[in-house]
């Protein structure tokens, strides 16, 4: 079943609120990357919030495909696009506020955090969601 817009939103928010937070926790307490800082939760929040808007666009684009499907390769491209957008908003142009000066957030730490969170959320969406919510894919991605 192709995910509906509501299904995309529910899945995105659930995965970022659970898997995303768990993966960001070691970064935020300083076990991974430079020092303890809440900036990683800000990044996670921006990806989740702006992703709701991007999902509207992805849902629209998906309707032009002959099978109305959204393959994993497109999810990878969407993840790269979202990385570029958040990077420009935080590091390059600074229009997204974070709790420290944009110069103090190392590029490597930002990229590593985003990549690990994206990979964990992607794997969870392709595996755990199908195990925990058995009817998830038959309801257009809606779990409520």
N, C-alpha and C positions, 0 to 999 in steps of 0.2 A: 504494500500500500504506500502510496506517495504521501509524505507528511503534509498536513494542512498548515495554514499559517498559525492557527492556535496551537497545533501540535508542536510546531517548531519553537514557538515561544515557551510553551510549558517545558519542553525538553531542555532548551537552552538554560532557562532559569534554574531548573532542578539540578542540572549537571554543574553549572557554575557555583550554585549555592552549596553543593556537597563536594564533588570531586575537585572543583576549582579551589575551594577554600582549603581542603585538606592538602592539596599540592602546594598552595601558596604559603601555608603555615611555616614550613621550614625556612622559606625565604624571609618571611616577616620577622621571625625570631632570631635570625642571624646564623642559622646553621649552614645555609647555602648563600653564597654571595656576600657582599660587603655590609656588615653590621645589621643590626635589627632595625627595621623600619616598616611602617604601615603602607609605604608607597606601593607595595605589591598587591595589596587589597584594593587600592585605588585603581591600579591597572586592570585588575580583575573586574571591578565594577564597571569601568569604562567599556571593556570588551563586552560585558553582558548587556549593558544599556544600549550602546550603539548597535550591538548585534540584533536587538529587537527591530531596529529600523532597517538594517541590512536584510533581515529575514523577509521583510515586505518586498524588497527588490528581488531577492532570490526566489521567492514564491512566484513573482510575476515572470521572471525569466524562465522558470521551470515550465510554465504553461506553453512556451513555444517549442519545447522539445517534443518529438513525436510520441515518446512513451510517457511523458509527463514525470520522468524520474529525475533524481538528482544524484548522480553517481559519486563515489568516494573521491574521484579525481577532481570533481568540482568543489567538493568540501575542502580539499587541499588548496585549491586556488582561492576560495573564499577566505580561508585561514591566512593565506599570504596577504591578500588584500586588506583584511582587518588589521594585520600586523603593521602594514605600511601606514594605514590611517591612524592607528593609535600612536605609532612612532612619531609621525609628523605632528600629531596633536600634543604630545608630551615633550619630546626631545627637540624636534626641529623648530617648530613654530611656537610651541608653548601655550596654545590656546586652551589646553586641558590642564587645570590646576592639579598639582600634586603637593604633598606636605614637605617637600624640600626643593631647593633650586634645581632646575632641569639639568644644570651642568654637573650636579653631584650624583645623578643617577648614571652609573656606568652603562655604556651601550651593551657590553657583553652580558651583564647581569639582566638587563631588560630583555634581550633576545633569548637568553637561556630560560628565564622565567616564562616568557610567553610561549616558547616552544614546548617546554615541559607541560605547562597547563593545557595547551592545545592538543598535544599528543594524548594526554591522560583523558581529556574530555572526549576526544575522537574515539579512543579505544573503548571507553565506557559506553558511548552511544552505539557502538557496533557490537558490543558484547553484553555488558551488564544490564542495559536497558531491556534487552530481549529475554534475559533470564529472570530478572526481578518483576518486570511488567510483561507478562506473557502475551497480553492482547495489545500491547503498545503499538506495534506496527500495523495491526489490523484496524486501529482507530485513528489512523492518520497521524500518529506520533503523540496523541493526547494520552496522558496518564491519569488525569482526574476524571 
